[in-house]
């Protein structure tokens, strides 16, 4: 089947949108990952400067929790990217 000029135009117009969507999603992913990493770094500094062992344990627990959340986010995004490909 031969594509009409309108069909060709529609198909060629899809590509920039797909690229833009991927670029936006990449920026969102980078933003979320950087945010999690900043929170982990913040907790690390608080843990290292804490006065008591209970504070250190609490900050470590929070670091671990945010780290697990970040890993789940990365795993889900990777799974979603594989599924889309």
Buried (B, 14 or more C-beta within 10 A) or exposed (E): EEEEEEEEEEEEEEEEEEEEEEEEEEEEBEEBBEEBEEBBEBBBEBBEEBEEEEEBEBBBEBBEEBBEEBEEBBEEBEEEEEEEE
